[in-house]
Every structure is written in structure tokens, then in C-alpha cells.
Amino acid sequence: MTAAAGPPFATAEIYRTLGWTGTLPLPPAAKFPPPAGFTGHDGKWPDPDDLAQWRSLGYATKVSGELVQHVASNLALRFPPNMIGFDVDEYGDKHGGGTMRLLRDKLGELPPTVRSTSRRSGVSGIYLYRVPGGLTWPTELGANVEIIQYGHRYAVVAPSVHDKTGETYRWIAADGTPTKPPVPGMLPELPIAWVDYLTGTDTVNGSTRPTGHRARTREGHKAAREWLRGLDQGEPCRWVGRVTADALAATRREDGAAYDATRDAVLALLRTAEQGHVGVGPMLVKIRPAYVATVAADRGGAAVAEGEFDRFAEGGAAKVLDTPTPDLE
């Protein structure tokens, strides 16, 4: 893409000329927080005046009840309702590529598309597709693959800087070569078999049918509760201890990110149990009050915070049971 003077957010206008109206600023070399009121199902869409103000004055968010001013530096894209992205993690102990292979074997191949990534693995990144509007999508496709969508998350894009690695985000074409930012309306469509599987909707006949993720939710959560009750209660292994430490750190986030960070950390911990590690049960008991202590005041009481954490655990258990870790051997 054509370089622009200043931080990555200075390229927001380039994206808008291509049709990306949900251009949002982020702090320098960070993924969070975006401006308040511009994300989620009820979020506003930024207009040119918003962009001009963010570029010149930055933006403020509340952290533990106090206003904090941020410089508009990194750039994020909020997706419209007719677009999703498969956020595939393939590095370290994360094998989202295996999840995608299993689903391609089941549902058929996906059309070639572009991805946004800061990784150099050749697999990791957010793969973009156009989809029918008005459908309800799950937030996770499977192990180490999340679904970026309208109302849930956003994509950090070129030329932003990754918060941990310091690498620059790039757009990568299907053949693995760097490319320019895509035009939203020219992205490939997600095949109908994938749409039906993920939403439980018969897109050909326009009716809801008892298949897909949505249809499995009730039975899946019942099985999840039973699985949670049966978690190993012994001494945690070293790996479980390490993941628990990350989860405890997530619960203490006071930058407004405790909810998402703890949800993701609990899912990672439950994934270790699904993979055969021991001692996860007592660690969940340990993490729960830490989360409650951080967010209870902002949630209107401990009971609400406890309910949130219990949903993290039950929802996470349902996900790991529904999408087991791929056997890569």
C-alpha cells in the first residue's frame, strides 16, 4: 500500500477510499483499547470528522474509572455485517492450521483469499470472506481459530506494529506474496456448506434447520457442565501451572480488557485439560475469585462477575469438546 506520513493510523483514509468505513485507531504498538462506542453490535461507525479528531487530538477511554488519553497510532478495521474473518493462530503450541485442514476435509475447500498478519509462519493470519447478512455466527471456529465479525472483535492491519513481536502487519495474497489492502466488495464468498455448518441456516431455502453450531449449543453446554465436574482435581502439572499464571495475570488487567483476556485465558486452560494435562480443576477455583475482585465494582456486584466467569468456563468447555485439538501426527 502507499506509504503515508506519520503513524499507521495515517493510512486510514487509504482504507476508506477502498470501502473500509470501520477504520479505528489503537495506541502505539497495541491491539487495545479502541475508542469507546465504536465497537460491538451497537457501536457507531466513524465519520471523517471522527478520524480528523483522532489524528489531531487522539482519543480518551476510561481505565478503572479514570480517563486516559491515547495517541491514535495503530490501525484496526471493524467488519461490516456481511463479512467475517477466520483468525488462525499457527505458532508455538497453537495449531489453528490443523483445525482448518480438518474442516476443509469435512466441508470442502475454501476459495483463495487475502489475510492480514504480522507473523511469518505462512499460515497465521485473519482470512477474509464475504457472507450473507443477518446471520448469527459463533465466535470460534475450532481450536486456535476465532471468527472476527461485526459485533465481535476487529482486525489489526497494515502498517500497524504488533504489540509483542514488534513486527509490522502485512496483507498477504493467497499465493503467499505481499499484496495491497483488499477491496471489501471483491473478497470471495464463503461457500454455502461453511455458512450452513457455522450458522445452522439453510441458505438455499431460507430456513433454519437443526444442524451446525447453533443447533448443538444446548446439548453441548450440558455435556460441558458434566465435563467440568469431572476435571482432574490433583496437583497441576508444570504446563497447567504456567497457563494458570497467565490466566491470573489476565484477571488483573485494569485497562478495561479483563473480560476478554480472562475469557481467552480460561479457554486456554481448559484446552490443556482436553489435551490430557492434570490439575485444571483446582486452578479454575483459584482464578475465579481473582477475576471477581478485579471487575466486581464495575459490574454492579460480585454475583454478576461470578456469573460471567462461570459462563467463561462453561462456554470454553463446550468449545473444546466440540472442537478437539487436531491430531497432527
C-alpha positions as CSV (number, residue, x, y, z in Angstrom):
1,M,0.0,0.0,0.0
2,T,1.1,3.6,-0.5
3,A,3.0,4.8,2.5
4,A,1.6,7.7,4.5
5,A,3.4,10.2,6.7
6,G,3.0,9.6,10.4
7,P,1.9,6.6,12.4
8,P,0.0,3.6,10.8
9,F,-3.4,5.3,11.5
10,A,-2.4,7.9,9.0
11,T,-3.3,5.3,6.3
12,A,-7.0,5.2,7.5
13,E,-8.0,7.4,4.5
14,I,-6.5,5.0,2.1
15,Y,-8.6,2.2,3.5
16,R,-11.7,4.3,3.4
17,T,-11.3,5.0,-0.3
18,L,-11.3,1.3,-0.8
19,G,-14.6,0.9,1.1
20,W,-13.5,0.2,4.6
21,T,-15.6,2.5,6.7
22,G,-14.9,1.0,10.1
23,T,-11.4,2.4,10.4
24,L,-10.4,2.7,14.1
25,P,-7.3,3.9,15.9
26,L,-5.4,2.0,18.5
27,P,-2.5,3.1,20.8
28,P,1.1,2.8,19.5
29,A,2.1,-0.9,19.0
30,A,-1.0,-2.1,20.7
31,K,-4.2,-4.0,20.0
32,F,-6.3,-2.4,22.7
33,P,-8.2,-0.2,23.5
34,P,-10.2,1.2,20.6
35,P,-12.3,4.4,21.0
36,A,-15.3,3.8,23.2
37,G,-18.7,3.5,21.5
38,F,-17.3,2.4,18.1
39,T,-17.3,-1.4,18.5
40,G,-19.8,-4.1,19.3
41,H,-23.3,-4.6,17.8
42,D,-24.4,-1.1,18.9
43,G,-21.2,0.7,18.1
44,K,-21.2,3.8,15.8
45,W,-19.4,3.9,12.5
46,P,-16.7,6.6,12.4
47,D,-17.1,9.5,10.0
48,P,-14.4,11.8,8.6
49,D,-14.8,14.2,11.5
50,D,-14.1,11.4,13.9
51,L,-10.9,10.5,12.0
52,A,-9.7,14.1,11.9
53,Q,-10.2,14.5,15.7
54,W,-8.4,11.2,16.4
55,R,-5.5,12.1,14.2
56,S,-5.0,15.6,15.8
57,L,-6.1,15.0,19.4
58,G,-6.1,11.3,20.0
59,Y,-8.9,9.7,22.0
60,A,-9.8,9.0,25.6
61,T,-11.0,5.8,27.3
62,K,-11.9,5.0,30.9
63,V,-9.4,2.8,32.8
64,S,-10.6,1.9,36.3
65,G,-12.9,4.9,36.2
66,E,-10.3,7.4,35.1
67,L,-10.0,9.0,31.7
68,V,-6.8,8.0,29.9
69,Q,-5.7,9.8,26.7
70,H,-4.3,7.7,23.8
71,V,-2.3,8.6,20.7
72,A,-4.0,7.4,17.5
73,S,-1.3,5.2,16.1
74,N,-2.1,1.6,15.1
75,L,-5.0,0.9,12.8
76,A,-7.9,-1.5,13.1
77,L,-10.8,-2.4,10.8
78,R,-14.2,-3.2,12.2
79,F,-16.0,-5.6,9.9
80,P,-19.4,-4.9,8.3
81,P,-22.3,-7.4,8.9
82,N,-21.6,-9.2,5.6
83,M,-18.0,-10.1,6.3
84,I,-16.2,-12.5,8.6
85,G,-12.5,-13.4,9.1
86,F,-11.0,-16.6,10.3
87,D,-8.3,-15.7,12.7
88,V,-5.9,-18.6,12.5
89,D,-3.1,-19.0,15.1
90,E,-0.3,-21.3,14.0
91,Y,2.8,-20.7,16.2
92,G,4.2,-22.2,19.4
93,D,1.7,-24.7,20.8
94,K,-1.1,-23.3,18.7
95,H,-2.2,-25.3,15.7
96,G,-5.1,-23.5,14.0
97,G,-3.8,-24.7,10.7
98,G,-4.8,-28.2,11.7
99,T,-8.3,-27.1,12.7
100,M,-8.7,-25.6,9.2
101,R,-7.5,-28.7,7.5
102,L,-10.0,-30.9,9.4
103,L,-12.9,-28.6,8.4
104,R,-11.8,-28.4,4.8
105,D,-11.9,-32.2,4.7
106,K,-15.4,-32.1,6.1
107,L,-16.9,-29.1,4.3
108,G,-14.9,-28.6,1.2
109,E,-12.1,-26.3,0.2
110,L,-12.2,-22.5,0.7
111,P,-11.7,-20.0,-2.1
112,P,-8.3,-18.4,-2.1
113,T,-8.3,-15.1,-0.2
114,V,-6.1,-12.5,1.4
115,R,-5.1,-12.4,5.1
116,S,-3.8,-9.8,7.5
117,T,-0.9,-11.0,9.6
118,S,2.2,-9.9,11.4
119,R,3.5,-13.5,11.6
120,R,6.0,-15.1,9.2
121,S,4.7,-18.7,9.6
122,G,2.9,-18.8,6.3
123,V,-0.4,-19.9,8.0
124,S,-1.2,-17.4,10.8
125,G,-3.5,-14.5,10.0
126,I,-7.1,-13.3,9.5
127,Y,-8.6,-14.8,6.3
128,L,-11.4,-12.6,4.9
129,Y,-14.7,-13.7,3.3
130,R,-18.0,-12.2,2.3
131,V,-21.1,-13.8,3.9
132,P,-24.9,-13.4,3.9
133,G,-26.1,-10.6,6.2
134,G,-28.5,-11.2,9.1
135,L,-27.0,-14.5,10.4
136,T,-25.7,-15.4,13.8
137,W,-22.1,-16.6,13.8
138,P,-20.1,-18.4,16.6
139,T,-17.1,-16.6,17.9
140,E,-14.8,-19.6,17.5
141,L,-14.4,-22.0,14.5
142,G,-12.4,-24.5,16.5
143,A,-9.1,-24.9,18.3
144,N,-6.9,-21.8,17.8
145,V,-9.3,-20.3,15.2
146,E,-11.6,-17.4,16.1
147,I,-14.2,-15.7,13.9
148,I,-13.8,-12.0,13.5
149,Q,-17.2,-10.5,12.8
150,Y,-19.5,-7.5,13.1
151,G,-20.1,-7.1,16.8
152,H,-17.1,-9.3,17.9
153,R,-13.5,-8.1,17.7
154,Y,-11.8,-6.3,14.9
155,A,-8.7,-6.8,12.7
156,V,-5.4,-5.0,13.3
157,V,-4.0,-4.3,9.8
158,A,-1.0,-3.0,7.9
159,P,1.0,-1.0,8.6
160,S,0.4,-1.4,12.3
161,V,3.0,-2.8,14.7
162,H,2.4,-6.0,16.7
163,D,2.2,-5.4,20.4
164,K,4.5,-8.3,21.4
165,T,6.8,-9.1,18.5
166,G,7.3,-5.6,17.1
167,E,6.7,-7.0,13.6
168,T,4.7,-5.0,11.0
169,Y,1.3,-6.2,9.9
170,R,1.1,-7.0,6.2
171,W,-1.6,-8.1,3.7
172,I,-0.7,-11.5,2.1
173,A,-2.2,-12.8,-1.1
174,A,-3.3,-16.5,-1.5
175,D,0.0,-17.3,-3.2
176,G,1.9,-16.1,-0.1
177,T,3.2,-12.8,-1.6
178,P,2.7,-9.4,0.0
179,T,-0.3,-7.5,-1.6
180,K,-2.3,-4.3,-1.2
181,P,-5.3,-3.9,1.1
182,P,-8.3,-5.7,-0.5
183,V,-11.5,-4.0,-1.7
184,P,-14.3,-5.4,0.6
185,G,-16.8,-5.9,-2.2
186,M,-14.3,-8.0,-4.2
187,L,-13.5,-10.5,-1.4
188,P,-14.5,-14.1,-2.2
189,E,-17.8,-15.5,-0.8
190,L,-17.7,-18.2,1.9
191,P,-19.1,-21.4,0.4
192,I,-22.7,-22.3,1.4
193,A,-21.6,-25.5,3.1
194,W,-19.5,-23.5,5.5
195,V,-22.2,-20.9,6.1
196,D,-24.7,-23.6,6.9
197,Y,-22.4,-25.5,9.2
198,L,-21.5,-22.4,11.2
199,T,-24.9,-20.8,11.5
200,G,-27.4,-23.7,11.3
201,T,-29.2,-21.9,8.5
202,D,-30.3,-23.4,5.2
203,T,-29.2,-20.5,2.9
204,V,-30.6,-22.2,-0.2
205,N,-34.2,-22.5,1.1
206,G,-34.0,-19.6,3.6
207,S,-35.0,-21.6,6.7
208,T,-33.4,-22.6,10.0
209,R,-32.6,-26.3,10.3
210,P,-31.3,-28.4,13.3
211,T,-27.6,-28.5,12.2
212,G,-24.5,-26.5,12.7
213,H,-23.0,-24.9,15.8
214,R,-26.2,-23.2,16.9
215,A,-28.2,-26.5,17.0
216,R,-25.6,-28.1,19.1
217,T,-25.4,-25.4,21.8
218,R,-27.9,-26.8,24.3
219,E,-26.6,-30.3,24.3
220,G,-23.0,-29.0,24.1
221,H,-23.4,-26.9,27.3
222,K,-25.0,-29.8,29.1
223,A,-22.0,-32.0,28.2
224,A,-19.7,-29.1,29.1
225,R,-21.1,-28.9,32.7
226,E,-20.6,-32.6,33.1
227,W,-17.1,-32.4,31.8
228,L,-16.2,-29.5,34.1
229,R,-17.5,-31.5,37.1
230,G,-15.2,-34.4,36.1
231,L,-12.0,-32.3,35.8
232,D,-8.9,-33.7,37.4
233,Q,-8.5,-32.3,41.0
234,G,-4.9,-33.4,41.5
235,E,-1.7,-31.4,41.7
236,P,-1.3,-29.3,38.5
237,C,1.5,-30.2,36.1
238,R,4.1,-27.6,35.2
239,W,2.3,-26.6,32.0
240,V,-1.0,-26.1,33.7
241,G,0.8,-24.0,36.3
242,R,2.2,-21.8,33.5
243,V,-1.1,-21.4,31.8
244,T,-2.7,-20.6,35.2
245,A,-0.2,-17.9,35.8
246,D,-1.1,-16.3,32.5
247,A,-4.8,-16.6,33.4
248,L,-4.3,-14.9,36.8
249,A,-2.4,-12.1,35.1
250,A,-5.4,-11.7,32.7
251,T,-7.8,-11.3,35.6
252,R,-5.8,-8.4,37.0
253,R,-5.9,-6.4,33.8
254,E,-7.1,-2.9,34.8
255,D,-7.1,-1.4,31.3
256,G,-10.6,-2.5,30.6
257,A,-9.5,-5.8,29.0
258,A,-10.0,-8.1,31.9
259,Y,-13.2,-9.6,30.4
260,D,-11.8,-10.6,27.0
261,A,-8.3,-11.5,28.5
262,T,-9.8,-13.8,31.2
263,R,-12.3,-15.4,28.8
264,D,-9.4,-16.3,26.5
265,A,-7.2,-17.4,29.3
266,V,-9.8,-19.7,30.8
267,L,-10.3,-21.3,27.3
268,A,-6.6,-21.8,27.0
269,L,-6.5,-23.5,30.4
270,L,-9.5,-25.8,29.6
271,R,-7.7,-26.7,26.3
272,T,-4.8,-28.1,28.4
273,A,-7.3,-30.4,30.2
274,E,-8.7,-31.5,26.9
275,Q,-5.1,-32.3,25.8
276,G,-4.6,-34.5,28.9
277,H,-2.9,-32.3,31.4
278,V,-3.8,-32.7,35.0
279,G,-4.8,-30.3,37.8
280,V,-7.0,-27.9,35.9
281,G,-10.0,-28.2,38.3
282,P,-8.3,-26.5,41.3
283,M,-6.8,-23.8,39.1
284,L,-10.2,-22.7,37.9
285,V,-11.3,-22.4,41.6
286,K,-8.2,-20.2,42.2
287,I,-8.8,-18.0,39.2
288,R,-12.5,-17.2,39.7
289,P,-12.1,-15.0,42.9
290,A,-9.2,-13.1,41.2
291,Y,-11.4,-12.2,38.3
292,V,-14.3,-11.2,40.6
293,A,-12.0,-9.0,42.7
294,T,-10.9,-7.0,39.6
295,V,-14.3,-6.4,37.9
296,A,-17.0,-6.7,40.6
297,A,-17.1,-3.0,41.3
298,D,-17.6,-2.2,37.6
299,R,-20.2,-5.0,37.1
300,G,-22.5,-3.9,40.0
301,G,-21.5,-6.7,42.4
302,A,-19.7,-10.0,42.9
303,A,-22.7,-12.1,41.8
304,V,-22.6,-10.6,38.3
305,A,-18.8,-11.1,38.0
306,E,-19.1,-14.7,39.2
307,G,-21.8,-15.4,36.6
308,E,-19.5,-14.0,33.9
309,F,-16.7,-16.3,35.0
310,D,-18.9,-19.3,35.1
311,R,-20.0,-18.6,31.6
312,F,-16.4,-18.4,30.5
313,A,-15.8,-21.9,32.0
314,E,-19.0,-23.5,30.6
315,G,-18.6,-21.8,27.2
316,G,-15.0,-22.7,27.0
317,A,-15.6,-26.3,27.9
318,A,-18.3,-26.5,25.2
319,K,-15.8,-25.2,22.6
320,V,-13.0,-27.7,23.5
321,L,-15.4,-30.6,23.5
322,D,-17.0,-29.5,20.2
323,T,-13.6,-28.9,18.5
324,P,-10.9,-31.2,19.9
325,T,-7.3,-30.4,19.3
326,P,-6.4,-31.8,15.9
327,D,-4.1,-34.9,15.7
328,L,-1.2,-33.6,13.7
329,E,0.7,-36.8,13.6
